[in-house]
Amino acid sequence: MVTFHELHDLRLGKLKSTVTEWKEMVSKLEKLANGGDGHVSADDLDKKAKAADWKGDNARVMRVFTTKTAEQFQDILTEARSVHTVLSGAHSKFTTHKRDLQDIVTRAGKKDIHVTATGTVRARDDADPKPTQKDIDAVVGEIKAVLDEAAETDRTAAAALRFHAKDKYDFGSSGFKSFDAAEQTIKDSNAFVRLAKHDPSKLSNEQLTRLNTLMKAHSGDPVFAERVAGTLGGDGTLKFWSGVTDLDAWDPDGKNYRSGEQDERMKLLRTMEGRFGTTLGLASQQDGAGIHQWKDQVIAQGGQTFRGDGNTSGSVYGYQIMSNLMRQGTYDKGFLNDYGDSLTAYEKKHTGDVRDPGPGGRVRHNVLPWDELATYAQPDPLHFGDEKDTGRDPMTGFMKALSNNPDASTDFFSSDEPQDNAKWVLKDRPEFDDHDAESDYGSVDDFKGPRAMYEATGDALTAAATGVDPNDPSAKAPPHTPEHREVLENSVHYLSQRKDDFPPEMRDDMAKVLVNHGDVVHHTASALADHPDDPRELDRRELLEVTKQVSRDQDAYGLLNDGLNHEMVRDIRQDKPEDPKETLQRAGQTVGFLEEARYQALADKVAADKQDVAWKQTWAYHGAGTVVSFIPQADTAAALDRGAYLLSYKWRVDEEARIGEENRQQNSDTFDVREKQLEALAKIWHDQNPHEGLSEYTATTDINRSASSGNTTAQGLPGRQPAH
C-alpha cells in the first residue's frame, strides 16, 4: 500500500534518470543485435552461421551455439525494451498520481479542509463556516482513490520487473508493449491462477466462463501465458485439468447434479480445452526458468495417476491429461520431443498382458497402459472437441501437437534415440479402441472408423516427411532436409511391413508424402534393378507395398498418380541425362509400376475392407492446389506446368473409362487403359526433345514398351497376387 506521505513527497528525479539510461541502453543493444552505422551485429552472425556450409562437429555444435547466441542478443533487446517500457510507464503514472494528489489537497484547502502531512483530513481550525462531514468524506474518498491507483502502479511495476529478473542466467523472449498492457496482463493472470487453484470440483460454470474470458482476452499474449503456466507449475496444471474435467466429482454447491448444467459445462470445457491448450503451447515457447520447470514437471508426472490410485474408476494419467491439451496451439519443439520420447518409452515399458478383474476374468494380450482397466472402470471422456475419440489415448493428442509443428514432428519420426519412435508408432504399437461409444458411431462392435489416433498420426507423419503443416491450407512445402528423407524411409519401411493392416486413415497421408518426395519415388519406381549404392533409391519392394495400400483408396490413389504425373513431366523438362530417351523410358517404367500396385490393391480379396475398392464412375478431382501444396518450392513452377495438368486430365479420362470393368490384368494388356496418359507423356517428351530422331508415334511406342517393362519388373517383386 502506498501512503499519503510516500506519494506526496515522492521524488521522481532518479526514476527519470533511470528511464533515460535504459533508453540509451536499448539504443546500444539495437546496434549489437540488428546492426546499423556499420556495426557488426548478432543478426549478421546469425545469417552467416545459417549460410555457412557447416559439417561434422561444427554442424552439430557450433552452428547451434552460434545461432543460440544470436537469439540471446534478441532476447536481451526484448527485455531491455520491456524494462524501459515499464520504467517509463511507471514514471509517467507516478507523475500523474502525484499531481492528482496535489490537486486534491489544493482544492480541499479552498473549501477550508486541511490535509496533514500524514494524510489526515479535517476541517481547518479557523474555518467559518465549518465544512460539512460530507465534504470531508469526499476528500478522503478522492485521496483513497489516488493512493489505490498509485499502489496498483507500484504493484504492476514491481511484478513486471520481477518477471524480467526471475532468471539469473537467461534472458526471456517476451516482454511488455505498454505499461497499461502490463497492468492488465498481471492483473488477469493473477486472477486466472487464483481461480485455477480452487478445488476444481467446486468451480461453477460462471467461474469457468470467467477463465475462458480471460484466456480469450489474452490470446497470443506470451507474458500472460508464461505467468499462468509458470505460476501453476506442471503439477498444478495437471491437477487443475484432471479435476475440472471430472464431471462425476463436480458439485459446486453441494446439491449434486442440476438438470441441463452438465451440458452447459461440456460446452465450456470444449472451449477451454482449446484455449487452455493454446495458452500452454505459447507458454512452452518462452525461456523463463519457471517454464523450464513446468516442462520438466509435466514430463516427470506423465506416468502418475490423478483422481485416484490408478486402479479405481476415473483414474487418469498425466500423459492423458496433457496430451488432450496439446491438440491445439503450437508447442515448443524441444519440449514436444522430450515429451514424445518419454511417452513412447513409458508405453513400451508398460505394455503387456492384463487380466480383467473378477472370477474368470479374461486375459488380454499386448495391452497399452491406457487400456488396462476394465471397460466399466474407464474414466469419462477427457476430450471435448469435434473428434469422436474419448481422449484416453495420449498418443492421439501428441500426434496432433506434432502436426502443428512440422520441425518437431520431423525430429520425432527421424529419431532412433532413446528408441526408434517411428518403429513404435507406425508398426509395433498395439491398437487401442478409443472411440466414444456415445457418439453417432454407436457401440464398440459397430464402430468402423475413422480412428482418431491414426488420423492424427497421418497428419503428424505428413508434417514430419514434408515440412508442411497439414492444418494450414496456405502452407508451402520447404526444400527437403536429410531428416525429411529419413522420415520417408522410416515410414515406407515400417508401414510396408503392416501389409493389409496398413491403417486406411493414413492412405491419403502417405499419398501426400510420396508426392512430396516425387523425385525419389519416380526414380525408384523406374529403376530396372536394385541399386544399393544409389542414395536416391528406396527399397522397391517396400515402395510397391505402400503404393499398393495407398491405391486401395480412390482419392488417395488419384492424389498419388496426379502428383507423379507432375513429377514425370518435371523430369522430362528439367532433368538432363546423358541420353534424353532415359526420361521417356523412366516415365513408362513408373507408369507400369503404378499400374501393378493398383492391380494388387484391387485383386487382394483377403483385405478386410475390400468394399472400399468399389470406386465411383466419375473421378472426384481434388484440385491442382492439393498437389502443389506438397511439392517442394523449388519444383512448384513445374507443378503448375500446363502440360502436367493436361497429362493428369488424360489420365483421369483413362481411369473413368475402366472403372466398373472387371479388374483383370494379363501382362501388358493393362496398358490399353492407360493409352491416353502414355500418349500424352510421349507428346510432352517429343516437344521437349524435337531433335532426338523420334516421331510422336515412335516415342509413344517406346513409352508403351517401357510401361510393359515396368509392369513386368514390378510383378517380379514380392507381393504379386494371382489374376482372377
N, C-alpha and C positions, 0 to 999 in steps of 0.2 A: 504494500500500500504506500502510495506517495503522500506525504504530509503537506499541509499548507506551507509550512516553513521551508521544506525542501524545494517545492516548486517556486515559491515566491522569491527565494534567494538563489535560485539555480543560475550558475554561471555557465554559459554555453560556448565560451571562447575556445576552450581546449577541445570540445567536441567539433567545433567548426574547423579548427586546425587539423584534427584527425581526418575529417572528411576531405580536406584539401590534399593531405598526404596520400590518402587512399586513391584519390583521383589521379594523382601523379603516378602512383604505383600501377594502376590499371593501364595508363598510357605506356609505361615501360614494358609491362608484360605483354601488351598487344604487339609490340615490335618483336619481342622474343618469340611469341607464339606464331604470329602471322607475317612478320617481316615488315618492310617499309623503310624508305630512306636508305636503301642499300644494306640493311641489317640482315645478317644470317638468322634464320628463324627455325622453330620446331616444325613448321609447316613444310619448309624446304627439306628438312631432314626426313620427314615422313614420306614426301614424294620421291626423294632419291632412294630411300630404302625400298619402297614398293616397286620402283622401276628397275632396281639392280637385279642382276642375274645371280642370286644367291644360291649356293649349292652346299650340300653336306651339312656340317655343323652350323655354318653360317646361316643357312636357310632355316634350320630348326631353332637356333638360339638367338643369333644376333639380329635377325630381322624382327623377331618378336620383341626383343629388348628395345630395339631402336624405335619401332612403332609405338610400343607402350610408353616409352619416354616422351615421344611427341604428344601422345594423348594426354599425358600428365601435365604438359605445359598448357594444353587447352583447358584441363580441369582447374589448374591454378588460376588461369584467366577467368574462368567462370566463377570461381569462388571469390576472387578479388572484386569482380564487378558486383557480385551479390553483397559482399560486405560493404562496399561503397554505397550501394543502394540502401541498405539497412541503416547505416550511419547517417547518410544524407537525409533519409526519410525521418529518422528519429530526431535529428536536429531541427528539421522543419516542423515536425509535430510538437516538440517541446517548446519551440519558439512561439507557436500558436497558443499552446496551453498556458504558457507564462503570460502572454499578452492578454488572453481572455480573463485570467485570474486578476490581473491588474485592472482591467476594465470593470470587473465586478466590484472590486474594492473602491474604485473611483466613483462609480455610480451609487454605491451604498453610502459613501460619505456625503453625497449631495442630498441624501434622504435622512441625514443625521444618524446613520448607522455606522458604528465603528467596528473594524475587523482588526483584532490584535495580531501580534507577530506570530502567535501560535495558531491562529485561525479561529479564535473565539469571536462570535458575532453578538454584539449587544448595542443597545441604544447609547448615543453619546450622553454624557452626564449633563451637559448644558442644553440638551435638545428641548425645544419648546415650540410646538407640542411634541410629545414623545412619539416615535414611530410605533405603529401597531405590531403586535406579535406576528400577525400575518406577513407584514413587510419583512420582519427579521427572519422568519422561517423561509421566505422566498429567497433571501440572500444565502442562507445556509444551503438551500437546495441547489442553487446555482454553483456555489463553491464545490459542493459534493460532486456534482456532475462533471466539472472540470477536473477535479482530482481523480475521479474514476477513469476519465479519458486518459489522463496522464499515466495512471497506473497500468492501463491496458497498453499504452505505448511502451512503457518500461518493460512489461512482461513480454510483449512481442519482440522488442529489440533484443532482450536477453535470450529468449528462446531461439531467435533467428541466428544470433551469434554463436550460441551453444551448438546449434545444428552444424555450423561450419567448423567448430572447434572440437567436435567429438572424436575425430580421428587424429592420432598422433603422427602417423606415418603415411597417410594417404590423403589425396585431395578428391573431393566429390565432383561428380559430373553434373549436378543440378544446383540451381540457386533461385533467388527471388528476383522477380522482374520489377516489383514496386513494393513500397512499404505497406500499402493498403492490401495488396495481394498476400504479402507475408502474414499480415494480421489475420486475414480471413482463413488462410491455409492452416495456420497454427491453431486458431480457434476451432475450426471444423474437424481437423484431425484429432484434436484432443477430445472433442465431443464424440467422434466415432469410436475411439478407443474406450472411452468411459462406458458407452453402451455395449460394446462388444465384450467387455469384461464382466458384464452382468451374467447371472445364471441364464444360459440360453433358453431353458425351458420356461422362463418367466418373461421373456421378451414378447410383447404384444405385437399384433400386426401393425399398429400405429408406429411402434418403435422400429420395426423392420422397414417400414416405409421411410422413416427418417434416415436410416442408414443408406437406403437406396438413393435418397435425395442428395445426401452428402457426397456420395461417390459420383453421381451424375454431375453435380456442380463442379467437381474437381477432376473430371475426365481428362486425362493427358497431363495432369499436374504431378511431376516426379517428386516434388517435396512432400505433397500430401501422401503419395503412395509410400515413400520411404519412411515417413513418420508413422504411418499406420502399421506397416509390416514390422518395422524395427522396434516399435513400442510393444506391439502384441507379442513379437517373437514367434519362432516356429511352433513352439508348444501351444501358445495362446491361439495362434491361427487355427491349428488343427482341432483344439478343444472347442473353439467357437463354432467352426463349421460343422463338426460332428454333432454338437449339441443343438444347433439351430435347425438342423435337418432331421432331428429325431422327433418325428411327429407323435410317436407314442408317448413321449415324455412331456410334450408341450402342454402346459397348463398354467397360463399366466396369472389367473386369479383364483385358482383352486376350485373351479366349478366344472372341471372336466370339459368334454367336447361341447362346442356350441354349433348348432346347425349352420352350415354354409361357411363358417370361418376357416375350416381346413382347406376348402377350395381356394379361398382368397389367399391363404398362406402359401399354397403351392404356387400360385401365380407370382407372389412376392419373391419366393425362393428362386423361381426361374429367372427373374430379373436380376436378383442378387448374385446368382451363380456366375452370370456373365460379367457383371460389374466388379464383383469382388475378385474374380479370376483375372480380369484385365488390370485391375489395380495392383494385384500382386505381381503380375507379369512386368508391369512398369517398374515396380519396386526392385525386382530381381536384376534390373539393368543398372541400378545405381551402385556406387562404390563404397558406401558407408560401412563402418565396422559393424553396425547393427544389422545391416543386410547380409553381410558375410556370416554372421552368427545365425541369422534367420535361415539362410540356405543350409547351413550345417545341421541345424536342429530339425528342419523338415526332413532331410535325408536320413538323419540318425533315427528318427522316430517313425520311419516308414513301416517298419515291421512291428511296431507296437499297436496294441488294440485300444480303442476308445469306446466309451459307452458300456463297457463290460469287461469280463476277464478273457474274452476270446473263445469261450466255449458256450456262451449264452446267446439267446436270440437278441439280435440287434447290435452285436459287436461289429466294429468296423476297424480296418487297419488304416494307419497313417497314409500309406500309398493310395488307398482307395479314396480317402478324403481329398488329398492334394491333387491327384490326377484329374478328378472331376472339375476342380477349379482351373486346371490348366487348359481346358478346352478352348477358352477364348483368351485373347491377348497374346502378346509376343514376349516370351521368356528368354532370359539371358542364355547364350549358347553354352557357356561353361557349366552353368547350373543344370541345364537340361541334360547334358551328357553325364555329369556326375550322378544326377538323379536316375537317369536311364540305366547306367551301369549298375547302380545299387539295386534298382527294381529287378533287373534281369538276373543278377546274382541271387537275389532273395528267392525269386521264382524257381530258379534251377535247384537251389538247395532244399526248398520246402515242397517240391512237387513229388508226389508218391502215392502209394496205395492208402486208402482210408476205409474204415468200416463204419457204416451208419449205426447210430445208437439203437439200443433195444434188442430183445431176443431175436436171433435170426437175421440181424441186420446184414444187408448185402455188402460185399467188398467191392469198392470201386477202384479201378487201377489208373495210375498215372494222372492224378488229380491235382490241379493247381491249388495253392493255399486258399484262394478266394472261393473255392467250390467245396471246401472240406465239410462245412456244416450241412446237415440235412436240409432239405428244401424248406421245411416248416420253421427252421431256426435262422434262415437267412434274414438279414436286415431289410427294412423297407428300401425302396429305390433311393439312391443317393444322387441321382441325376435328374434334372428337371427341364431339360431342353427338348428340342424337336426330335432328336434321335430316339429310336424305340428301345434303347437298352436301359438297364437299371442303374448303370454306373458302378456296379460291383466289380467289374473287371478294370483294374487300374491301367492296364496297357492301352485301353481304348482312349482314355483322356490323354495319356502321354503321347500316343501316336498323333492325336490332333494337335498337341503342342508342337511336335516336331514338324508337322506340315506347315505350321505358321512361321517356322524359322528354318528355311532350307539349309543354311550353313550348319546348323546344329544337327539336322537330320542326316546330312552327308557325313558328318563326323561319326554319328552313332552307327550308321549302317556300313561304314568302311572300317570300323574299329574291330580289332581282334584282341584287345587288352582292356580289362582283365579277362574278358571272354569274347567269343565271336558272337556279337549281338545279332547280326543278320541270320546266322545259322539258327539261333534260338527262335527268333520272331518269325522267320519265313518258313522254317522247316520243322524244328523239333518241338515247339511249344504246343502243348495239348489244347484241344478246342474246349471252349467254355461257353455254354449256352447262357447268355446274359440278356436275352430279350425280355421285355416287360410283358408278362403274361396277361396283364390287364389292358394292354394296348389293343389296337384293331386286329392284331395277328392271332389273338386267342391263345390257346394252351401251348405248352412246350411241344407237344406232339404235332400240333397244327402248323407250327412255325416253319416257314420255308426260306426265310431270309428277306431282305439282305441283313447280314450280320454286321453290327456296328464296328466291332473290332477290326474286321477285315476291310471295311470301308475306310476306316481311319488309317490302317496300315498301308492301304493302297495310296492314299494321299501323301503319307509320310515318305513312302518309297519313291513316289514321283518327285517330291521335293528333293530327296537325297540324291537321286541319279541325274536330275536335270538342273537343279538350282532354281527351279521355278516354284513360286508359291501357288499351289493349285487353287487356293481360296481367293486369289487376286486375278480377276479377269483381264486386267491390264498388264500383268507381269510378262516380261520377255525373258527368253532363255539366255543366260550368260554363256561365255565361252567355257568349254569343258576344262576341268582340272584333273589331275591324276586320281584324285579321290572320287570324282564322278565316275570315272572309268572303273574304279574298284567296286563301287556300288553296283554298277551294271553287271560286272562279272559275278559278284556275290548273288544278286537277285536271279540271274539266269541259272546259275549253278544250283542254288538251293530250291528254287521253285520248280525247276525241271525234275527234281527228284521226287516231287509230290505226285507227278503224273496226273491221273484223273482226280486226285484230291486237291488239285490246284484250286484255290478259292475263286469261285465265279465273280465275287465282288471286285477282284483285283485284275480281271482281264482287261478292262479299259485302261487301267493304270499302267499295266505293263505295255500296252499298245503305245501309250504316250512315251514311256521310257525308250522303247525300241525306235520310235520315230525320232526322238531327241538324239539318239545315237545312230541315226540312219546310215551314216557313212560306214560305221563299224559293222552294222547289220548287213548292209548291202555287200560289203567286202567279204564277209563271212559266208553269206548265202550264195555268193557267186564263185566261191572257191572250188577248185576242181579236186582238191585233196586236203588232208590235214597238213598244216604247216606250223609245227610247234614253235619255230623260231620267229614267226611273224607276229610282231607286237600288236598289230591291228586285229588279228583274227580271234574270234571267240571259239569256244568249243561248239562245233557244228551240230553235234547230237543234242546237246543241251538247248541250243538255239531252236532247233527243229521242234523239240518237245514244247518249249514255251510258246513258240509261234502256233503250234497246233492248239494249245489250250486257249490262247487269245482268240483263235479263229472259231472257237465254239460259240462266240457271241457275235451276232451280226454287226452291231455298231462298232465293237472293238476291232473286228476284222476289217471293217470299212476304214476306220481311222488308220490302222496299220498299213493297209495297202495304199491308201491315199498318200500317207507320209512317205512311203518308199517309192511311190511314183515320182514324187518331188525329188527325192534323193537320186533316182536313176537319171532324171533329166539334168540335175545339177552335175552329176558325174560326167555325163556326155558333153555338157557345155564347158565345164571348168577343168576337169582332170586332163592331163596331157601325158598319157602313157607313150612309150616308145612306138607302139603300133596302135593307131587310133581305133582299129577294129576291136580292141580289147574292151572299150566301154560299151560297144554294141553287144558283144558276146556276154559280158558280165550282166548286162540288163536282162538278157534272155535267161541266163542261169538263175538269177534271182527270181524271176517270174516262175520258173519251174520249181524252185524251192518253195515258194509261197503256195503254189498250187498243190504240192504234195502235202504241205501242212494242212491246207484246207481239206483235202481229201481225207486225211487221217482224222481230222476233227469230226467230219460228218459220217465217217464209216465206223466210228467207235461205238458199237452197240452196247457196251457194258457200262457206259457212262451213266451215272446216277441221274443227271439232269439232261438226258437225251432230248427231252422235249424242247430245249431252248435252241435247237438247230433248225426248227421249223421257221425259216426266215420269211419275212414279208416280201411280196412280189415287188412293191415299189421301194426303191432304195431310199432310206431316210438320210439324205446328205447332211452331214454335221456342220458344213461350212468351212471355208478355207481358213478362217481365223483360228479355229481349233488347232489345226495342223501347224500353222505359222507360229502360234504361241509356244510350241515346244521344239521349234527348230532353232538352234543356236544363232545368235545375232549375226554372226559372220556369214551365214548362209541364208539370211532372210530374203535377200533380193532374189535368190534362186527360187525360193519357195513361192514367191509371187509371180514367177515366170508364167506367161500366158500358155506357153507350150505345156507346162506341168499341169495347169488347170484343164486344158483340153484333153490331156492324157488321162487324167482322172475321170473326166466325163466319159471318154471312150470305155474305160474300164467298168464304170457303172452300167453302161449300156450292155456290155457283155454279161455282167452279173445278173441284171434283171432278166435277160433273155434265158438264163439257165435255171433261175430259181423255180422250184416246183417240179423240176425234172428229177428223175432218179439219179441219185448221187453215185454214178458208176464211172469208173475210170479204167481205161485199158491203154497202158503205155502212153504214147504221145497224143492219143485221141483227145485227151483233155484240152489240148491247146486249140481245139476247134472253138471252144467257148471263150478263149482269150484273144481271138484273132484281131479284134479291133484295137485292143490295147497294144499288142505286139506290132501291129502295122503302124500305129501312131508313134511308138518308140523308134521304129525303123525310119520313119519320115523325119523325126527330130534329129536322129543321128545323121541322116543323109544331108539335111540342110546345114548341119554344123560341119560336115566333112565332105563338101562337094567335089573335092579333087582326089578322093581316095579310090576312084575307079569302080565304085559300086552304084548301080541304079537303085531306086527305091524298091524295085521288085527283088533284086538280089540281096539288098540289105534286109528286107522282110524275110526272105528265105533263110538267111543266116541267123536272124534272131529267133525264128521258129525252131531252127535246128538246135540252137543253144538252149532254148527253153526245154526242149525234149531232153537234152543232155542234163540240164539242171534237175529236171524231174527224176530222171534215172539215178543221178548221183544221190539225191535226197532219199530215194527209195532204198538205196544201199545202206543207209544209216539205220541203226536200231529203232524199232518202233513202228515199222511198216505193218499196216493192217491188211488182211486179205480182202480182195474185191468181193462184192456181194451185190 
